[in-house]
């Protein structure tokens, strides 16, 4: 004959094990690197981490001087700009808005791809350079 439910519940440590199992936090899952972050929640400015930055590094803040490496391409894949050391102050509007909005979301050493609508790049007027057309959406990669 089997034990009654009351006797089963009174197994040594059974209640404690059940209680502890409910108290253990769910392990936090890091976002998969292949996922896109929709920076403005409108699909017009997105970031995808290729290689995470240094663990424990802090994110840059508005007013901080940052140095980035980048390769900018148009939607058709044509590379239009490459910068080994682009130095700028976050939030001072000296670079395209897409950089000012996406770089604060990157850790030191992070490699990412950012796609941006022309609205956050050179807009309807395009760039002073003839190879970046008006309303040209772009993508860039931090090598």
Chimera marker file (.cmm) of the C-alpha trace (Angstrom):
<marker_set name="trace">
<marker id="1" x="0.000" y="0.000" z="0.000" r="1" g="1" b="0" radius="0.5"/>
<marker id="2" x="1.226" y="3.517" z="-0.846" r="1" g="1" b="0" radius="0.5"/>
<marker id="3" x="1.681" y="6.398" z="1.515" r="1" g="1" b="0" radius="0.5"/>
<marker id="4" x="-1.076" y="8.908" z="2.095" r="1" g="1" b="0" radius="0.5"/>
<marker id="5" x="-0.627" y="12.381" z="0.536" r="1" g="1" b="0" radius="0.5"/>
<marker id="6" x="0.048" y="13.802" z="3.981" r="1" g="1" b="0" radius="0.5"/>
<marker id="7" x="2.856" y="11.309" z="4.591" r="1" g="1" b="0" radius="0.5"/>
<marker id="8" x="4.364" y="12.075" z="1.141" r="1" g="1" b="0" radius="0.5"/>
<marker id="9" x="4.407" y="15.809" z="1.899" r="1" g="1" b="0" radius="0.5"/>
<marker id="10" x="6.215" y="15.125" z="5.144" r="1" g="1" b="0" radius="0.5"/>
<marker id="11" x="9.273" y="13.599" z="3.470" r="1" g="1" b="0" radius="0.5"/>
<marker id="12" x="12.357" y="15.151" z="5.061" r="1" g="1" b="0" radius="0.5"/>
<marker id="13" x="13.128" y="18.447" z="3.325" r="1" g="1" b="0" radius="0.5"/>
<marker id="14" x="10.354" y="18.137" z="0.721" r="1" g="1" b="0" radius="0.5"/>
<marker id="15" x="8.604" y="21.357" z="1.725" r="1" g="1" b="0" radius="0.5"/>
<marker id="16" x="11.889" y="23.239" z="2.017" r="1" g="1" b="0" radius="0.5"/>
<marker id="17" x="12.993" y="22.082" z="-1.449" r="1" g="1" b="0" radius="0.5"/>
<marker id="18" x="9.646" y="23.093" z="-2.933" r="1" g="1" b="0" radius="0.5"/>
<marker id="19" x="9.841" y="26.509" z="-1.247" r="1" g="1" b="0" radius="0.5"/>
<marker id="20" x="13.439" y="27.104" z="-2.396" r="1" g="1" b="0" radius="0.5"/>
<marker id="21" x="12.548" y="26.128" z="-5.955" r="1" g="1" b="0" radius="0.5"/>
<marker id="22" x="9.909" y="28.866" z="-6.064" r="1" g="1" b="0" radius="0.5"/>
<marker id="23" x="12.360" y="31.444" z="-4.640" r="1" g="1" b="0" radius="0.5"/>
<marker id="24" x="15.136" y="30.914" z="-7.203" r="1" g="1" b="0" radius="0.5"/>
<marker id="25" x="15.213" y="33.766" z="-9.702" r="1" g="1" b="0" radius="0.5"/>
<marker id="26" x="14.931" y="33.040" z="-13.376" r="1" g="1" b="0" radius="0.5"/>
<marker id="27" x="18.348" y="33.406" z="-15.011" r="1" g="1" b="0" radius="0.5"/>
<marker id="28" x="18.553" y="36.670" z="-16.955" r="1" g="1" b="0" radius="0.5"/>
<marker id="29" x="18.921" y="36.046" z="-20.625" r="1" g="1" b="0" radius="0.5"/>
<marker id="30" x="21.143" y="38.402" z="-22.601" r="1" g="1" b="0" radius="0.5"/>
<marker id="31" x="19.705" y="39.487" z="-25.927" r="1" g="1" b="0" radius="0.5"/>
<marker id="32" x="20.984" y="37.391" z="-28.786" r="1" g="1" b="0" radius="0.5"/>
<marker id="33" x="23.593" y="39.249" z="-30.863" r="1" g="1" b="0" radius="0.5"/>
<marker id="34" x="21.573" y="38.663" z="-34.046" r="1" g="1" b="0" radius="0.5"/>
<marker id="35" x="18.664" y="40.745" z="-32.743" r="1" g="1" b="0" radius="0.5"/>
<marker id="36" x="18.076" y="44.306" z="-33.906" r="1" g="1" b="0" radius="0.5"/>
<marker id="37" x="17.491" y="47.077" z="-31.392" r="1" g="1" b="0" radius="0.5"/>
<marker id="38" x="14.892" y="49.534" z="-32.715" r="1" g="1" b="0" radius="0.5"/>
<marker id="39" x="16.412" y="52.663" z="-31.151" r="1" g="1" b="0" radius="0.5"/>
<marker id="40" x="13.464" y="55.007" z="-31.698" r="1" g="1" b="0" radius="0.5"/>
<marker id="41" x="10.726" y="52.350" z="-31.860" r="1" g="1" b="0" radius="0.5"/>
<marker id="42" x="9.783" y="53.463" z="-35.376" r="1" g="1" b="0" radius="0.5"/>
<marker id="43" x="11.990" y="51.160" z="-37.487" r="1" g="1" b="0" radius="0.5"/>
<marker id="44" x="13.973" y="54.104" z="-38.905" r="1" g="1" b="0" radius="0.5"/>
<marker id="45" x="17.083" y="53.721" z="-36.739" r="1" g="1" b="0" radius="0.5"/>
<marker id="46" x="18.220" y="50.240" z="-35.727" r="1" g="1" b="0" radius="0.5"/>
<marker id="47" x="21.352" y="48.730" z="-34.190" r="1" g="1" b="0" radius="0.5"/>
<marker id="48" x="22.577" y="45.151" z="-34.267" r="1" g="1" b="0" radius="0.5"/>
<marker id="49" x="25.512" y="44.127" z="-32.067" r="1" g="1" b="0" radius="0.5"/>
<marker id="50" x="28.038" y="41.950" z="-33.883" r="1" g="1" b="0" radius="0.5"/>
<marker id="51" x="30.642" y="41.712" z="-31.115" r="1" g="1" b="0" radius="0.5"/>
<marker id="52" x="29.775" y="42.824" z="-27.567" r="1" g="1" b="0" radius="0.5"/>
<marker id="53" x="31.924" y="45.483" z="-25.931" r="1" g="1" b="0" radius="0.5"/>
<marker id="54" x="34.141" y="45.110" z="-22.903" r="1" g="1" b="0" radius="0.5"/>
<marker id="55" x="32.321" y="43.637" z="-19.885" r="1" g="1" b="0" radius="0.5"/>
<marker id="56" x="31.730" y="46.235" z="-17.197" r="1" g="1" b="0" radius="0.5"/>
<marker id="57" x="32.431" y="49.210" z="-19.439" r="1" g="1" b="0" radius="0.5"/>
<marker id="58" x="30.047" y="52.111" z="-19.067" r="1" g="1" b="0" radius="0.5"/>
<marker id="59" x="28.026" y="53.666" z="-21.851" r="1" g="1" b="0" radius="0.5"/>
<marker id="60" x="29.093" y="57.105" z="-23.080" r="1" g="1" b="0" radius="0.5"/>
<marker id="61" x="26.985" y="60.103" z="-22.038" r="1" g="1" b="0" radius="0.5"/>
<marker id="62" x="25.915" y="63.330" z="-23.723" r="1" g="1" b="0" radius="0.5"/>
<marker id="63" x="28.788" y="65.812" z="-23.694" r="1" g="1" b="0" radius="0.5"/>
<marker id="64" x="31.443" y="63.088" z="-23.624" r="1" g="1" b="0" radius="0.5"/>
<marker id="65" x="34.113" y="62.988" z="-26.337" r="1" g="1" b="0" radius="0.5"/>
<marker id="66" x="34.050" y="59.635" z="-28.136" r="1" g="1" b="0" radius="0.5"/>
<marker id="67" x="36.180" y="58.020" z="-30.820" r="1" g="1" b="0" radius="0.5"/>
<marker id="68" x="34.622" y="55.597" z="-33.287" r="1" g="1" b="0" radius="0.5"/>
<marker id="69" x="35.707" y="53.669" z="-36.339" r="1" g="1" b="0" radius="0.5"/>
<marker id="70" x="33.103" y="53.314" z="-39.044" r="1" g="1" b="0" radius="0.5"/>
<marker id="71" x="32.374" y="52.258" z="-42.577" r="1" g="1" b="0" radius="0.5"/>
<marker id="72" x="29.277" y="53.903" z="-44.056" r="1" g="1" b="0" radius="0.5"/>
<marker id="73" x="27.385" y="52.409" z="-46.976" r="1" g="1" b="0" radius="0.5"/>
<marker id="74" x="24.249" y="53.305" z="-48.893" r="1" g="1" b="0" radius="0.5"/>
<marker id="75" x="21.266" y="50.952" z="-49.143" r="1" g="1" b="0" radius="0.5"/>
<marker id="76" x="22.677" y="49.510" z="-52.370" r="1" g="1" b="0" radius="0.5"/>
<marker id="77" x="25.876" y="48.469" z="-50.537" r="1" g="1" b="0" radius="0.5"/>
<marker id="78" x="28.121" y="51.145" z="-52.066" r="1" g="1" b="0" radius="0.5"/>
<marker id="79" x="30.648" y="52.219" z="-49.415" r="1" g="1" b="0" radius="0.5"/>
<marker id="80" x="30.717" y="56.024" z="-49.229" r="1" g="1" b="0" radius="0.5"/>
<marker id="81" x="32.760" y="56.792" z="-46.134" r="1" g="1" b="0" radius="0.5"/>
<marker id="82" x="35.373" y="55.155" z="-43.955" r="1" g="1" b="0" radius="0.5"/>
<marker id="83" x="36.740" y="56.690" z="-40.775" r="1" g="1" b="0" radius="0.5"/>
<marker id="84" x="39.596" y="55.144" z="-38.792" r="1" g="1" b="0" radius="0.5"/>
<marker id="85" x="39.208" y="57.651" z="-35.938" r="1" g="1" b="0" radius="0.5"/>
<marker id="86" x="36.142" y="59.842" z="-35.950" r="1" g="1" b="0" radius="0.5"/>
<marker id="87" x="36.286" y="61.966" z="-32.789" r="1" g="1" b="0" radius="0.5"/>
<marker id="88" x="33.240" y="63.966" z="-31.715" r="1" g="1" b="0" radius="0.5"/>
<marker id="89" x="31.329" y="65.158" z="-28.675" r="1" g="1" b="0" radius="0.5"/>
<marker id="90" x="28.017" y="63.364" z="-28.144" r="1" g="1" b="0" radius="0.5"/>
<marker id="91" x="25.039" y="65.671" z="-28.497" r="1" g="1" b="0" radius="0.5"/>
<marker id="92" x="26.777" y="68.685" z="-30.035" r="1" g="1" b="0" radius="0.5"/>
<marker id="93" x="25.167" y="68.116" z="-33.476" r="1" g="1" b="0" radius="0.5"/>
<marker id="94" x="28.503" y="68.048" z="-35.354" r="1" g="1" b="0" radius="0.5"/>
<marker id="95" x="27.807" y="64.576" z="-36.781" r="1" g="1" b="0" radius="0.5"/>
<marker id="96" x="24.719" y="63.030" z="-38.339" r="1" g="1" b="0" radius="0.5"/>
<marker id="97" x="21.884" y="62.497" z="-35.885" r="1" g="1" b="0" radius="0.5"/>
<marker id="98" x="22.027" y="58.724" z="-36.321" r="1" g="1" b="0" radius="0.5"/>
<marker id="99" x="25.516" y="58.684" z="-34.773" r="1" g="1" b="0" radius="0.5"/>
<marker id="100" x="24.485" y="60.959" z="-31.906" r="1" g="1" b="0" radius="0.5"/>
<marker id="101" x="21.577" y="58.612" z="-31.135" r="1" g="1" b="0" radius="0.5"/>
<marker id="102" x="23.243" y="55.210" z="-31.580" r="1" g="1" b="0" radius="0.5"/>
<marker id="103" x="26.739" y="55.652" z="-30.119" r="1" g="1" b="0" radius="0.5"/>
<marker id="104" x="25.436" y="56.227" z="-26.554" r="1" g="1" b="0" radius="0.5"/>
<marker id="105" x="24.050" y="52.672" z="-26.749" r="1" g="1" b="0" radius="0.5"/>
<marker id="106" x="27.459" y="51.112" z="-27.463" r="1" g="1" b="0" radius="0.5"/>
<marker id="107" x="30.078" y="49.878" z="-25.030" r="1" g="1" b="0" radius="0.5"/>
<marker id="108" x="33.807" y="50.384" z="-25.499" r="1" g="1" b="0" radius="0.5"/>
<marker id="109" x="35.054" y="47.884" z="-28.081" r="1" g="1" b="0" radius="0.5"/>
<marker id="110" x="31.592" y="46.966" z="-29.355" r="1" g="1" b="0" radius="0.5"/>
<marker id="111" x="31.217" y="46.186" z="-33.046" r="1" g="1" b="0" radius="0.5"/>
<marker id="112" x="27.778" y="46.885" z="-34.478" r="1" g="1" b="0" radius="0.5"/>
<marker id="113" x="25.793" y="47.552" z="-37.629" r="1" g="1" b="0" radius="0.5"/>
<marker id="114" x="23.458" y="50.545" z="-37.608" r="1" g="1" b="0" radius="0.5"/>
<marker id="115" x="20.830" y="51.218" z="-40.263" r="1" g="1" b="0" radius="0.5"/>
<marker id="116" x="19.310" y="54.660" z="-40.536" r="1" g="1" b="0" radius="0.5"/>
<marker id="117" x="16.677" y="56.353" z="-42.628" r="1" g="1" b="0" radius="0.5"/>
<marker id="118" x="17.841" y="59.470" z="-44.467" r="1" g="1" b="0" radius="0.5"/>
<marker id="119" x="15.861" y="61.492" z="-41.913" r="1" g="1" b="0" radius="0.5"/>
<marker id="120" x="18.601" y="60.696" z="-39.361" r="1" g="1" b="0" radius="0.5"/>
<marker id="121" x="21.497" y="61.021" z="-41.822" r="1" g="1" b="0" radius="0.5"/>
<marker id="122" x="21.756" y="63.696" z="-44.505" r="1" g="1" b="0" radius="0.5"/>
<marker id="123" x="18.039" y="64.198" z="-45.115" r="1" g="1" b="0" radius="0.5"/>
<marker id="124" x="16.350" y="65.406" z="-48.302" r="1" g="1" b="0" radius="0.5"/>
<marker id="125" x="19.302" y="67.604" z="-49.265" r="1" g="1" b="0" radius="0.5"/>
<marker id="126" x="21.835" y="64.765" z="-49.233" r="1" g="1" b="0" radius="0.5"/>
<marker id="127" x="25.490" y="65.301" z="-48.431" r="1" g="1" b="0" radius="0.5"/>
<marker id="128" x="27.860" y="67.888" z="-49.835" r="1" g="1" b="0" radius="0.5"/>
<marker id="129" x="29.537" y="64.858" z="-51.382" r="1" g="1" b="0" radius="0.5"/>
<marker id="130" x="27.917" y="63.942" z="-54.679" r="1" g="1" b="0" radius="0.5"/>
<marker id="131" x="27.967" y="60.214" z="-53.893" r="1" g="1" b="0" radius="0.5"/>
<marker id="132" x="25.509" y="60.508" z="-50.975" r="1" g="1" b="0" radius="0.5"/>
<marker id="133" x="22.184" y="61.292" z="-52.647" r="1" g="1" b="0" radius="0.5"/>
<marker id="134" x="19.200" y="63.139" z="-51.195" r="1" g="1" b="0" radius="0.5"/>
<marker id="135" x="16.938" y="60.868" z="-49.135" r="1" g="1" b="0" radius="0.5"/>
<marker id="136" x="19.673" y="58.219" z="-49.112" r="1" g="1" b="0" radius="0.5"/>
<marker id="137" x="19.236" y="55.783" z="-46.250" r="1" g="1" b="0" radius="0.5"/>
<marker id="138" x="22.483" y="54.365" z="-44.967" r="1" g="1" b="0" radius="0.5"/>
<marker id="139" x="24.048" y="51.650" z="-42.915" r="1" g="1" b="0" radius="0.5"/>
<marker id="140" x="27.342" y="51.690" z="-41.151" r="1" g="1" b="0" radius="0.5"/>
<marker id="141" x="29.476" y="49.243" z="-39.366" r="1" g="1" b="0" radius="0.5"/>
<marker id="142" x="31.944" y="49.787" z="-36.579" r="1" g="1" b="0" radius="0.5"/>
<marker id="143" x="34.823" y="47.518" z="-37.625" r="1" g="1" b="0" radius="0.5"/>
<link id1="1" id2="2" r="1" g="1" b="0" radius="0.2"/>
<link id1="2" id2="3" r="1" g="1" b="0" radius="0.2"/>
<link id1="3" id2="4" r="1" g="1" b="0" radius="0.2"/>
<link id1="4" id2="5" r="1" g="1" b="0" radius="0.2"/>
<link id1="5" id2="6" r="1" g="1" b="0" radius="0.2"/>
<link id1="6" id2="7" r="1" g="1" b="0" radius="0.2"/>
<link id1="7" id2="8" r="1" g="1" b="0" radius="0.2"/>
<link id1="8" id2="9" r="1" g="1" b="0" radius="0.2"/>
<link id1="9" id2="10" r="1" g="1" b="0" radius="0.2"/>
<link id1="10" id2="11" r="1" g="1" b="0" radius="0.2"/>
<link id1="11" id2="12" r="1" g="1" b="0" radius="0.2"/>
<link id1="12" id2="13" r="1" g="1" b="0" radius="0.2"/>
<link id1="13" id2="14" r="1" g="1" b="0" radius="0.2"/>
<link id1="14" id2="15" r="1" g="1" b="0" radius="0.2"/>
<link id1="15" id2="16" r="1" g="1" b="0" radius="0.2"/>
<link id1="16" id2="17" r="1" g="1" b="0" radius="0.2"/>
<link id1="17" id2="18" r="1" g="1" b="0" radius="0.2"/>
<link id1="18" id2="19" r="1" g="1" b="0" radius="0.2"/>
<link id1="19" id2="20" r="1" g="1" b="0" radius="0.2"/>
<link id1="20" id2="21" r="1" g="1" b="0" radius="0.2"/>
<link id1="21" id2="22" r="1" g="1" b="0" radius="0.2"/>
<link id1="22" id2="23" r="1" g="1" b="0" radius="0.2"/>
<link id1="23" id2="24" r="1" g="1" b="0" radius="0.2"/>
<link id1="24" id2="25" r="1" g="1" b="0" radius="0.2"/>
<link id1="25" id2="26" r="1" g="1" b="0" radius="0.2"/>
<link id1="26" id2="27" r="1" g="1" b="0" radius="0.2"/>
<link id1="27" id2="28" r="1" g="1" b="0" radius="0.2"/>
<link id1="28" id2="29" r="1" g="1" b="0" radius="0.2"/>
<link id1="29" id2="30" r="1" g="1" b="0" radius="0.2"/>
<link id1="30" id2="31" r="1" g="1" b="0" radius="0.2"/>
<link id1="31" id2="32" r="1" g="1" b="0" radius="0.2"/>
<link id1="32" id2="33" r="1" g="1" b="0" radius="0.2"/>
<link id1="33" id2="34" r="1" g="1" b="0" radius="0.2"/>
<link id1="34" id2="35" r="1" g="1" b="0" radius="0.2"/>
<link id1="35" id2="36" r="1" g="1" b="0" radius="0.2"/>
<link id1="36" id2="37" r="1" g="1" b="0" radius="0.2"/>
<link id1="37" id2="38" r="1" g="1" b="0" radius="0.2"/>
<link id1="38" id2="39" r="1" g="1" b="0" radius="0.2"/>
<link id1="39" id2="40" r="1" g="1" b="0" radius="0.2"/>
<link id1="40" id2="41" r="1" g="1" b="0" radius="0.2"/>
<link id1="41" id2="42" r="1" g="1" b="0" radius="0.2"/>
<link id1="42" id2="43" r="1" g="1" b="0" radius="0.2"/>
<link id1="43" id2="44" r="1" g="1" b="0" radius="0.2"/>
<link id1="44" id2="45" r="1" g="1" b="0" radius="0.2"/>
<link id1="45" id2="46" r="1" g="1" b="0" radius="0.2"/>
<link id1="46" id2="47" r="1" g="1" b="0" radius="0.2"/>
<link id1="47" id2="48" r="1" g="1" b="0" radius="0.2"/>
<link id1="48" id2="49" r="1" g="1" b="0" radius="0.2"/>
<link id1="49" id2="50" r="1" g="1" b="0" radius="0.2"/>
<link id1="50" id2="51" r="1" g="1" b="0" radius="0.2"/>
<link id1="51" id2="52" r="1" g="1" b="0" radius="0.2"/>
<link id1="52" id2="53" r="1" g="1" b="0" radius="0.2"/>
<link id1="53" id2="54" r="1" g="1" b="0" radius="0.2"/>
<link id1="54" id2="55" r="1" g="1" b="0" radius="0.2"/>
<link id1="55" id2="56" r="1" g="1" b="0" radius="0.2"/>
<link id1="56" id2="57" r="1" g="1" b="0" radius="0.2"/>
<link id1="57" id2="58" r="1" g="1" b="0" radius="0.2"/>
<link id1="58" id2="59" r="1" g="1" b="0" radius="0.2"/>
<link id1="59" id2="60" r="1" g="1" b="0" radius="0.2"/>
<link id1="60" id2="61" r="1" g="1" b="0" radius="0.2"/>
<link id1="61" id2="62" r="1" g="1" b="0" radius="0.2"/>
<link id1="62" id2="63" r="1" g="1" b="0" radius="0.2"/>
<link id1="63" id2="64" r="1" g="1" b="0" radius="0.2"/>
<link id1="64" id2="65" r="1" g="1" b="0" radius="0.2"/>
<link id1="65" id2="66" r="1" g="1" b="0" radius="0.2"/>
<link id1="66" id2="67" r="1" g="1" b="0" radius="0.2"/>
<link id1="67" id2="68" r="1" g="1" b="0" radius="0.2"/>
<link id1="68" id2="69" r="1" g="1" b="0" radius="0.2"/>
<link id1="69" id2="70" r="1" g="1" b="0" radius="0.2"/>
<link id1="70" id2="71" r="1" g="1" b="0" radius="0.2"/>
<link id1="71" id2="72" r="1" g="1" b="0" radius="0.2"/>
<link id1="72" id2="73" r="1" g="1" b="0" radius="0.2"/>
<link id1="73" id2="74" r="1" g="1" b="0" radius="0.2"/>
<link id1="74" id2="75" r="1" g="1" b="0" radius="0.2"/>
<link id1="75" id2="76" r="1" g="1" b="0" radius="0.2"/>
<link id1="76" id2="77" r="1" g="1" b="0" radius="0.2"/>
<link id1="77" id2="78" r="1" g="1" b="0" radius="0.2"/>
<link id1="78" id2="79" r="1" g="1" b="0" radius="0.2"/>
<link id1="79" id2="80" r="1" g="1" b="0" radius="0.2"/>
<link id1="80" id2="81" r="1" g="1" b="0" radius="0.2"/>
<link id1="81" id2="82" r="1" g="1" b="0" radius="0.2"/>
<link id1="82" id2="83" r="1" g="1" b="0" radius="0.2"/>
<link id1="83" id2="84" r="1" g="1" b="0" radius="0.2"/>
<link id1="84" id2="85" r="1" g="1" b="0" radius="0.2"/>
<link id1="85" id2="86" r="1" g="1" b="0" radius="0.2"/>
<link id1="86" id2="87" r="1" g="1" b="0" radius="0.2"/>
<link id1="87" id2="88" r="1" g="1" b="0" radius="0.2"/>
<link id1="88" id2="89" r="1" g="1" b="0" radius="0.2"/>
<link id1="89" id2="90" r="1" g="1" b="0" radius="0.2"/>
<link id1="90" id2="91" r="1" g="1" b="0" radius="0.2"/>
<link id1="91" id2="92" r="1" g="1" b="0" radius="0.2"/>
<link id1="92" id2="93" r="1" g="1" b="0" radius="0.2"/>
<link id1="93" id2="94" r="1" g="1" b="0" radius="0.2"/>
<link id1="94" id2="95" r="1" g="1" b="0" radius="0.2"/>
<link id1="95" id2="96" r="1" g="1" b="0" radius="0.2"/>
<link id1="96" id2="97" r="1" g="1" b="0" radius="0.2"/>
<link id1="97" id2="98" r="1" g="1" b="0" radius="0.2"/>
<link id1="98" id2="99" r="1" g="1" b="0" radius="0.2"/>
<link id1="99" id2="100" r="1" g="1" b="0" radius="0.2"/>
<link id1="100" id2="101" r="1" g="1" b="0" radius="0.2"/>
<link id1="101" id2="102" r="1" g="1" b="0" radius="0.2"/>
<link id1="102" id2="103" r="1" g="1" b="0" radius="0.2"/>
<link id1="103" id2="104" r="1" g="1" b="0" radius="0.2"/>
<link id1="104" id2="105" r="1" g="1" b="0" radius="0.2"/>
<link id1="105" id2="106" r="1" g="1" b="0" radius="0.2"/>
<link id1="106" id2="107" r="1" g="1" b="0" radius="0.2"/>
<link id1="107" id2="108" r="1" g="1" b="0" radius="0.2"/>
<link id1="108" id2="109" r="1" g="1" b="0" radius="0.2"/>
<link id1="109" id2="110" r="1" g="1" b="0" radius="0.2"/>
<link id1="110" id2="111" r="1" g="1" b="0" radius="0.2"/>
<link id1="111" id2="112" r="1" g="1" b="0" radius="0.2"/>
<link id1="112" id2="113" r="1" g="1" b="0" radius="0.2"/>
<link id1="113" id2="114" r="1" g="1" b="0" radius="0.2"/>
<link id1="114" id2="115" r="1" g="1" b="0" radius="0.2"/>
<link id1="115" id2="116" r="1" g="1" b="0" radius="0.2"/>
<link id1="116" id2="117" r="1" g="1" b="0" radius="0.2"/>
<link id1="117" id2="118" r="1" g="1" b="0" radius="0.2"/>
<link id1="118" id2="119" r="1" g="1" b="0" radius="0.2"/>
<link id1="119" id2="120" r="1" g="1" b="0" radius="0.2"/>
<link id1="120" id2="121" r="1" g="1" b="0" radius="0.2"/>
<link id1="121" id2="122" r="1" g="1" b="0" radius="0.2"/>
<link id1="122" id2="123" r="1" g="1" b="0" radius="0.2"/>
<link id1="123" id2="124" r="1" g="1" b="0" radius="0.2"/>
<link id1="124" id2="125" r="1" g="1" b="0" radius="0.2"/>
<link id1="125" id2="126" r="1" g="1" b="0" radius="0.2"/>
<link id1="126" id2="127" r="1" g="1" b="0" radius="0.2"/>
<link id1="127" id2="128" r="1" g="1" b="0" radius="0.2"/>
<link id1="128" id2="129" r="1" g="1" b="0" radius="0.2"/>
<link id1="129" id2="130" r="1" g="1" b="0" radius="0.2"/>
<link id1="130" id2="131" r="1" g="1" b="0" radius="0.2"/>
<link id1="131" id2="132" r="1" g="1" b="0" radius="0.2"/>
<link id1="132" id2="133" r="1" g="1" b="0" radius="0.2"/>
<link id1="133" id2="134" r="1" g="1" b="0" radius="0.2"/>
<link id1="134" id2="135" r="1" g="1" b="0" radius="0.2"/>
<link id1="135" id2="136" r="1" g="1" b="0" radius="0.2"/>
<link id1="136" id2="137" r="1" g="1" b="0" radius="0.2"/>
<link id1="137" id2="138" r="1" g="1" b="0" radius="0.2"/>
<link id1="138" id2="139" r="1" g="1" b="0" radius="0.2"/>
<link id1="139" id2="140" r="1" g="1" b="0" radius="0.2"/>
<link id1="140" id2="141" r="1" g="1" b="0" radius="0.2"/>
<link id1="141" id2="142" r="1" g="1" b="0" radius="0.2"/>
<link id1="142" id2="143" r="1" g="1" b="0" radius="0.2"/>
</marker_set>
